[in-house]
Amino acid sequence: MGWTETDPEDPGVVAEWSREDGWATIRLRRRGDEAWVVRLDRLTQAPEGSLYLEDRVETRGEADAVVAAWREAYDVGE
């Protein structure tokens, strides 16, 4: 299926992706202490059920790696 990068509504969010079926999002933001937070939010109505994950990492590179891993792991096949 895949993910599409969307414009985040929150100015504190660096990047956000929506799963093409609309049931999940991944959000990347920078914390005040310069660390990075990545969160995945999958709605209860999603075919595979609800899920919320959050990971705090020190660098943007680590955050990008988490995003890539989650986009692959929590995608939905066609």
N, C-alpha and C positions, 0 to 999 in steps of 0.2 A: 504494500500500500504506500507508505511513505509519510514524510513529515514536511510541512511547509513553514518557513520562517515568517512570522507575522510581526507587525509593529506593536510593541508592547504599549498598553495604555498607561502604565505606571512609569514615570520618568526615572525612577530608581532602578528599573530593570534594563539590563544591557541587551538581552536577546530573549526571544520566546519562539517556540515552535509548536504548532498544532498538528496533531495526527490527522490525516486526511479524512478519517471517519468522524472527526469532531469530538471523540470521547476522551481524549487525553491531550495534555500540554506539558511541555518542558520549559522551565524558566531559568535563566542565568542572571544573577545579579551580584554586584560588588557590595560587600558590607562596609560599614564605617571604619572597621579596623583593618581594611585593605584585603581581607580574606574574600573568598568567593563562595557563593551558595548556589547549588543546582537543585531544583526540585522537580519531581514528576508528580502530576496529579491526574489520575484516571478516574472518571466519574463512576458512580455506582451503577448507572445504566449501561456501561460498556459491556459488550458480550462476555468478556473475561472477568468482570467484576471490578470493584473499586480498588484503588491502590494509591498510597501517598508515600513518596520517598523524598528524603532531603539529605544532601551530602555537602559538607563544608570542607573546602580545600584551600591551600595557601596561594596557588598561582592560577593565572588564567589558562595556562597550558593544561594543568590538571583538571580544571573545570571543563575545558573543551573535550578532554578525554572522557570524562563522565558523561557529558552530553552525547557524544558519539556512541558510547557503549549502551546507554539507555535507549537512544533512538533505534538501535539495532535490536536490543533485547525486547523492547516493548512495542515494536511495530506489529501490525496485523497483516498476515499474508493475504494475498488476493484470492 
